[in-house]
Amino acid sequence: MHAAAGGWSVVILWSSAILVGGAVEAVLYARGGRGLKPSRLARWVLRSQANLSLVGLVLSVYLVWRGDPAALAGVWLLVLGHSFFAHGGLGFAAFRGAGILYQLGGAAALTPWVDPLLALAAAVAAGNLWLAAAIWRRGARRAAGPA
């Protein structure tokens, strides 16, 4: 197997795992999980996230069918970035910054000058480090106590 083909297999597997995980989460949530009733905000977030995942799935199938799996990294970084930017800020403001980093990586991955897998790795690392730093800062502020 060619090394690049192995890399794209990982991207396709990663895309599939995201979709399966989202489907499992949606089914568990739809069943009501311990009788909890979701708020209007939670229903809106889940519906819009489900729609975004459907768009990602359709684009992924199209790109694989057209023989362009290289674009999957960019598509999923854009989808993830949009989700973090649009919804993540509702719970933790640092998600918005991570979302922007993921989207920048997605845009870079779709250019002919950047290796898409490198863009994927760099964007995910940058976004995750952004979140880790924000969590660390929040913990340090809480440990310091009231000002």
C-alpha positions as CSV (number, residue, x, y, z in Angstrom):
1,M,0.0,0.0,0.0
2,H,1.3,3.5,-0.9
3,A,2.0,5.6,2.2
4,A,-0.3,8.4,1.2
5,A,-3.2,5.9,0.7
6,G,-2.7,4.7,4.2
7,G,-3.0,8.3,5.4
8,W,-6.2,8.8,3.6
9,S,-7.6,5.6,5.0
10,V,-7.0,7.2,8.4
11,V,-8.9,10.3,7.4
12,I,-11.8,8.3,6.0
13,L,-11.8,6.2,9.2
14,W,-11.7,9.4,11.3
15,S,-14.6,10.8,9.4
16,S,-16.6,7.6,9.8
17,A,-15.9,7.5,13.6
18,I,-17.2,11.1,14.0
19,L,-20.4,10.2,12.2
20,V,-20.9,7.0,14.1
21,G,-20.2,8.7,17.4
22,G,-22.7,11.5,16.5
23,A,-25.3,8.9,15.5
24,V,-24.9,7.0,18.8
25,E,-25.1,10.3,20.8
26,A,-28.2,11.4,18.9
27,V,-30.0,8.0,19.5
28,L,-29.1,8.1,23.2
29,Y,-30.3,11.7,23.4
30,A,-33.5,11.0,21.5
31,R,-34.4,8.3,23.9
32,G,-34.4,10.8,26.7
33,G,-31.5,9.5,28.8
34,R,-32.8,8.9,32.3
35,G,-36.0,10.8,31.7
36,L,-34.4,14.2,31.4
37,K,-36.2,16.7,29.1
38,P,-33.8,18.8,27.0
39,S,-34.1,22.6,27.1
40,R,-35.0,24.5,24.0
41,L,-31.4,25.6,23.6
42,A,-30.1,22.0,23.8
43,R,-32.7,20.9,21.2
44,W,-31.6,23.8,18.9
45,V,-27.9,22.9,19.3
46,L,-28.5,19.2,18.7
47,R,-30.7,19.9,15.6
48,S,-28.2,22.3,14.1
49,Q,-25.3,20.1,14.9
50,A,-27.1,17.1,13.3
51,N,-27.7,19.2,10.2
52,L,-24.1,20.2,10.0
53,S,-23.0,16.6,10.4
54,L,-25.4,15.6,7.6
55,V,-23.7,18.3,5.4
56,G,-20.3,16.9,6.3
57,L,-21.4,13.3,5.5
58,V,-22.9,14.3,2.1
59,L,-19.7,16.3,1.2
60,S,-17.5,13.4,2.3
61,V,-19.4,10.8,0.2
62,Y,-19.3,13.2,-2.8
63,L,-15.5,13.8,-2.4
64,V,-14.7,10.1,-2.1
65,W,-17.0,9.3,-5.0
66,R,-15.3,12.0,-7.1
67,G,-11.9,10.5,-6.2
68,D,-10.8,13.5,-4.0
69,P,-10.4,12.1,-0.5
70,A,-7.6,14.7,0.0
71,A,-10.3,17.3,0.6
72,L,-11.9,15.3,3.5
73,A,-9.4,16.8,6.0
74,G,-10.4,20.3,5.0
75,V,-14.1,19.6,5.0
76,W,-14.1,18.1,8.5
77,L,-11.9,20.8,9.9
78,L,-14.3,23.4,8.6
79,V,-17.3,21.5,10.0
80,L,-15.6,21.0,13.4
81,G,-14.5,24.6,13.4
82,H,-18.0,25.9,12.6
83,S,-19.5,23.7,15.3
84,F,-17.0,24.9,17.9
85,F,-17.4,28.5,17.0
86,A,-21.2,28.5,16.7
87,H,-22.1,26.2,19.6
88,G,-19.0,25.8,21.8
89,G,-18.9,29.4,23.0
90,L,-22.2,28.8,24.7
91,G,-20.5,26.6,27.3
92,F,-16.9,27.7,27.3
93,A,-15.7,30.8,25.4
94,A,-12.3,29.2,24.5
95,F,-14.2,26.9,22.1
96,R,-14.7,29.9,19.8
97,G,-10.9,30.4,19.5
98,A,-10.3,26.7,18.9
99,G,-13.1,26.8,16.2
100,I,-11.3,29.6,14.4
101,L,-8.0,27.6,14.5
102,Y,-9.8,24.5,13.1
103,Q,-11.4,26.6,10.3
104,L,-8.1,28.2,9.4
105,G,-6.6,24.7,9.2
106,G,-9.5,23.5,7.1
107,A,-9.0,26.4,4.7
108,A,-5.3,25.6,4.5
109,A,-6.0,21.9,3.9
110,L,-8.1,22.8,0.8
111,T,-5.3,24.8,-0.8
112,P,-2.9,23.2,-3.3
113,W,0.2,24.4,-1.4
114,V,-0.4,22.6,1.9
115,D,-0.4,18.9,2.7
116,P,-4.0,18.3,4.0
117,L,-2.9,15.7,6.5
118,L,-0.3,18.1,7.9
119,A,-2.9,20.9,8.0
120,L,-5.2,18.5,9.9
121,A,-2.6,17.5,12.4
122,A,-1.4,21.1,12.9
123,A,-4.9,22.6,13.3
124,V,-6.1,19.9,15.7
125,A,-2.9,20.3,17.8
126,A,-3.2,24.1,17.8
127,G,-6.9,24.0,18.7
128,N,-6.4,21.5,21.4
129,L,-3.5,23.4,22.9
130,W,-5.6,26.5,22.8
131,L,-8.3,24.7,24.9
132,A,-5.7,23.2,27.2
133,A,-4.2,26.6,28.0
134,A,-7.7,28.1,28.6
135,I,-8.6,25.2,31.0
136,W,-5.3,25.6,32.8
137,R,-5.8,29.4,33.1
138,R,-9.3,28.8,34.4
139,G,-8.1,26.3,37.0
140,A,-5.3,28.7,38.1
141,R,-7.8,31.5,38.6
142,R,-10.1,29.3,40.6
143,A,-7.2,28.0,42.7
144,A,-6.2,31.6,43.5
145,G,-9.6,32.3,44.9
146,P,-11.6,35.5,44.9
147,A,-9.6,38.6,44.0
